[in-house]
Structure formats: structure tokens, C-alpha cells
Amino acid sequence: MSNVVIKSTDDIEKMRASGKLLAQVFAALDAYIRPGLSTMDVNDFVEDYIVNTLQARPASKGQYGFAYVLNSSPNNVVCHGVPNKEVIIQDTDIINIDITLEKYGFITDSSKMYVMPKAPDNAKTLVDTTIHALWEAISLVKPDTRLGDLGAAIQSKVEKLGYSVVREYCGHGIGRQMHEEPNVLHYGSKNTGMKLKPGMTFTIEPMINEGTYRTKTLNDGWTVITTDGGLSAQAEHTLLVTENGVEVLTLRDEEHALYKNYLGK
């Protein structure tokens, strides 16, 4: 636990505020995103909303040299897709939008799958499975749960349905820094790994592929795609371990039914 930052009461209040603002970003994006827009249009809309409406900082911009405020990852793009004015959202697409936001010195991180009106049934099923795999893991978060339990739950759920879990990328601690300890794997074995403690904040963000879990990075140095061309989906939230369970710091309004179903609240 020595490298894991346990958040103070004041830290947690600031992270709550940051998370609520990030949920607002997605609510605004829900009303904007549509076929015919470029992924750069989406980037520019989100940047304007974060900076000018919320008076917050898009934490991804400039992080590790990345030039944009979000990752836009359609179809066979697993993660880290780079916004591009030449990439036009099609009415058959699924696309992950991954956004980070900093307010009061604390960063939160979340992603959402957008399913376009004519996306095929197999794409919709993949997205639905990915969302429920995330929530299955969220439901296990509480003091003394082990990190391996979270990965095992995700892996078991999706592999039963013939999907695979991407290995190369994982969730992570988050707070004043975008990436803190611990790493949160989305596969693994029960009763292994670090025990969760109250005050820990981290992301769970499984990337689930239709086919092989293997990926490759394109020449831009960022965009990660499936090696077999199959579809990929991702879902992500920033979480707080409470004294007796979990708080979803980036919870969106449309997720209250999921929250109640998985957490019984």
C-alpha cells in the first residue's frame, strides 16, 4: 500500500466535484454526438464545454504529449483513438469517447460507448456485455476485496460469451495525478492482488474484443486496434472505496437503474 494514495475527506470532496462535472460533460455530449460529425468535431465540442462552461481543465490535453482532450475509438479501435477531422462518424458505428477532467486539483476519468442508430446487433451486444462487465466489477468494490477479484469477475463474464479481455491496458489509481498506483487488471484470479482500503480512488475500464484480445498500435503512436479487425468496446468509471462499499464518482444520470441493480441502492 506504500505507493497508493489514500484520499483525505477534503480530497474526496474535490474528487466528487470533479466527477460530477465529468458526468455533465457526457450529458452535454449525449445531445451533440451523431453520425456525420468528425471525431475532431467531438473533441472541439468537449474542449469548449469543459473549459468555457465548466471552467475546468481537460486533463488529457498535453498528458504524455497527447494533443487533444479525449480519445475517440470507433469500431475496431480498442483505445487511445486520436481525434481527426477526416474520421467521420457513420450511422453503423459504435464509438468509445474517453474523457478526463481536472477541477480543484483532482482528476477524474470516464468513458462511454455511443451506439449509432444503425449499428448491427452484434455490436450492440458487445457494448451491452462490456457495460455489465464493468458494473459486475464495481459491485465487488469494498474494503478488503482483492484487486484480482475484480479482474476475475470481468474475465469470467465476457469469456463465457465468447469475448476476450484486452491484456495490455488496465485501470489505475487516480487523484492529483492521472495515473497513480495501483494498476487494476481486467483479468486474473480470485483472492489475488492488493486488498482495497477506504479512501482509495481508481478506475475500472475493461476493453472487451469480439475476437482475439491481441492488439497493435498504429504508426501515430497512439491508436490501438484489434489485430483481427474485430470490434472492441470499453466502459469506464472512477471509483472511491468507502468504509462499507463503493461510490461511483463519475456516475451519469442514465445509469441509476444499473446502479440500483448492481449495488442495491
C-alpha positions in Angstrom: 0.0 0.0 0.0 3.0 2.3 0.4 2.6 3.8 -3.1 -1.2 4.0 -3.0 -2.5 7.5 -2.2 -5.3 7.3 0.4 -7.5 10.3 -0.1 -8.5 12.6 2.8 -12.0 13.8 3.4 -11.2 17.1 1.6 -9.6 15.2 -1.3 -12.7 13.1 -1.7 -15.0 16.1 -1.7 -12.9 17.6 -4.5 -12.9 14.4 -6.5 -16.7 14.2 -6.1 -17.0 17.7 -7.6 -14.7 16.7 -10.4 -16.6 13.5 -11.1 -20.0 15.3 -11.2 -18.6 17.8 -13.7 -17.3 15.0 -15.9 -20.8 13.4 -15.8 -22.1 16.7 -17.0 -19.7 16.6 -20.0 -21.2 13.3 -21.1 -24.7 14.6 -20.7 -23.9 17.5 -23.0 -22.2 15.2 -25.4 -25.3 12.9 -25.5 -27.2 15.8 -27.1 -24.5 16.6 -29.6 -22.8 13.4 -30.9 -24.3 12.0 -34.1 -23.5 10.5 -37.5 -21.8 12.9 -39.9 -19.7 14.6 -37.3 -15.9 14.1 -37.3 -14.2 12.9 -34.2 -12.4 16.2 -34.2 -15.8 18.0 -34.1 -16.5 15.9 -30.9 -13.1 16.8 -29.5 -13.6 20.5 -30.1 -17.2 20.5 -28.6 -15.9 18.7 -25.4 -13.0 21.1 -25.0 -15.2 24.1 -25.3 -17.7 22.7 -22.8 -15.0 21.8 -20.2 -13.1 25.0 -20.5 -15.8 27.6 -21.1 -18.9 26.1 -19.5 -17.4 24.2 -16.6 -14.3 26.3 -16.0 -12.3 23.1 -15.6 -9.2 21.6 -17.3 -9.3 18.8 -19.8 -6.6 16.7 -18.2 -5.7 14.6 -21.2 -4.6 17.6 -23.3 -0.8 17.7 -23.0 -0.6 14.5 -20.9 2.4 12.4 -22.2 2.4 14.7 -25.3 -1.2 14.0 -26.3 -2.6 17.0 -28.2 -6.3 16.5 -27.6 -8.9 16.4 -24.8 -10.3 13.0 -25.4 -9.8 9.6 -27.1 -12.3 8.7 -29.8 -12.2 5.0 -30.6 -14.7 3.6 -33.1 -15.4 0.0 -34.0 -12.1 -1.9 -34.1 -10.2 0.8 -32.2 -9.6 -0.6 -28.8 -8.4 2.6 -27.1 -6.4 5.9 -27.5 -8.0 6.8 -30.8 -6.8 10.2 -31.9 -9.4 12.8 -32.9 -9.3 13.5 -36.7 -11.3 15.8 -38.9 -11.1 13.0 -41.6 -12.7 10.4 -39.4 -16.5 10.8 -39.8 -18.9 9.0 -37.5 -21.1 6.6 -39.5 -24.6 5.6 -38.7 -23.5 2.0 -38.2 -20.6 2.8 -35.8 -20.0 2.1 -32.2 -17.6 4.6 -30.7 -16.0 5.0 -27.3 -15.4 8.5 -26.0 -12.9 8.6 -23.1 -12.6 11.9 -21.3 -10.6 13.2 -18.3 -11.3 16.4 -16.3 -9.4 18.2 -13.6 -11.1 20.5 -11.1 -9.8 21.7 -7.7 -6.5 19.9 -8.4 -8.1 16.4 -8.8 -8.7 14.4 -11.9 -11.5 12.0 -12.8 -11.7 9.7 -15.8 -14.6 8.0 -17.5 -15.6 6.7 -20.9 -18.9 5.9 -22.6 -19.8 3.8 -25.7 -22.1 5.6 -28.2 -24.1 3.3 -30.4 -25.2 4.9 -33.7 -28.7 4.3 -35.0 -27.9 1.6 -37.5 -25.2 -0.3 -35.5 -25.5 -4.0 -36.1 -26.9 -6.3 -33.4 -23.5 -7.9 -32.7 -22.1 -4.5 -31.9 -24.9 -3.6 -29.6 -24.5 -6.9 -27.7 -20.7 -6.4 -27.3 -21.4 -2.9 -25.9 -24.0 -4.2 -23.5 -21.8 -7.0 -22.3 -18.9 -4.6 -21.7 -21.1 -2.2 -19.7 -22.4 -5.1 -17.5 -18.9 -6.5 -17.0 -17.8 -3.1 -15.7 -20.7 -3.0 -13.3 -20.1 -6.6 -12.2 -16.7 -5.5 -11.0 -17.9 -2.2 -9.5 -20.4 -4.2 -7.4 -17.5 -6.1 -5.7 -15.6 -3.0 -4.7 -15.5 -2.6 -0.9 -12.8 -2.8 1.8 -10.8 -6.0 1.8 -11.9 -7.1 -1.7 -8.8 -8.0 -3.6 -7.9 -6.5 -7.0 -7.8 -9.9 -8.5 -11.5 -10.4 -7.7 -12.4 -7.5 -10.0 -10.4 -8.8 -13.0 -11.7 -12.4 -12.4 -15.3 -11.2 -12.5 -14.8 -9.3 -15.7 -12.9 -12.1 -17.4 -15.4 -14.8 -16.4 -18.4 -12.8 -17.5 -17.1 -12.0 -21.0 -15.3 -15.2 -21.8 -18.4 -17.2 -21.2 -20.0 -15.3 -24.0 -17.0 -15.8 -26.4 -15.4 -12.4 -26.0 -11.9 -11.6 -24.8 -10.3 -9.2 -22.4 -7.6 -6.9 -23.6 -4.4 -7.6 -21.6 -2.1 -4.7 -22.4 -4.1 -1.8 -20.8 -5.6 -1.6 -17.4 -7.4 0.6 -14.9 -5.4 2.7 -12.5 -5.3 4.8 -9.4 -6.2 8.4 -9.9 -6.3 11.7 -8.0 -3.9 14.6 -8.2 -2.2 12.5 -11.0 -4.0 10.9 -13.8 -2.1 7.6 -13.3 -1.4 6.5 -9.7 -1.0 3.2 -8.0 -2.4 0.6 -8.2 -2.8 -0.9 -11.6 -6.3 -2.5 -12.0 -6.2 -5.5 -14.3 -9.4 -6.7 -16.1 -8.5 -10.4 -16.0 -6.9 -12.6 -13.3 -7.7 -14.9 -10.4 -9.8 -14.5 -7.3 -8.2 -14.0 -4.0 -5.1 -12.4 -5.5 -3.7 -8.9 -5.5 -3.9 -6.0 -3.2 -6.7 -5.6 -0.7 -8.8 -2.5 -1.2 -8.9 0.1 1.6 -11.2 3.0 2.3 -10.1 6.2 0.6 -8.6 4.5 -2.4 -9.7 6.0 -5.8 -9.1 4.2 -9.1 -10.6 3.5 -12.4 -12.0 0.2 -13.8 -12.1 0.4 -17.6 -12.4 -3.0 -19.3 -11.7 -3.2 -23.1 -13.6 -6.2 -24.5 -13.0 -7.6 -28.0 -15.2 -9.7 -30.2 -12.3 -11.9 -31.3 -8.7 -12.1 -30.1 -7.6 -10.0 -27.2 -4.4 -9.1 -29.1 -3.9 -5.5 -30.2 -1.4 -3.4 -32.2 -0.6 0.3 -32.1 -0.8 2.3 -35.3 2.0 4.5 -36.7 0.6 7.6 -35.0 1.9 6.1 -31.7 -1.4 6.3 -30.0 -4.3 4.5 -31.8 -4.7 0.9 -30.6 -6.7 -1.6 -32.8 -7.6 -5.2 -32.7 -5.2 -7.4 -34.7 -8.1 -9.3 -36.3 -10.2 -6.4 -37.2 -13.0 -7.4 -34.8 -15.0 -4.9 -32.8 -13.9 -3.6 -29.4 -15.8 -1.8 -26.7 -14.8 -0.1 -23.4 -16.6 1.2 -20.4 -15.0 3.2 -17.5 -15.7 4.9 -14.2 -13.7 6.5 -11.4 -14.5 4.9 -8.1 -14.0 5.6 -4.4 -13.7 2.8 -1.9 -15.9 3.8 1.1 -16.0 2.5 4.6 -18.6 -0.1 3.6 -18.6 -0.3 -0.2 -18.1 1.9 -3.3 -19.1 5.3 -4.6 -19.1 5.8 -8.4 -17.7 9.3 -8.7 -18.5 9.7 -12.4 -22.0 8.2 -12.3 -24.2 9.5 -15.1 -28.0 10.1 -14.7 -28.9 7.4 -17.2 -27.1 4.8 -15.1 -29.3 4.9 -12.0 -31.1 1.7 -12.9 -27.7 -0.1 -13.4 -26.6 1.4 -10.1 -29.7 0.1 -8.3 -29.5 -3.3 -10.0 -25.8 -3.9 -9.1 -25.5 -2.0 -5.8 -29.0 -2.3 -4.5 -29.3 1.4 -3.7 
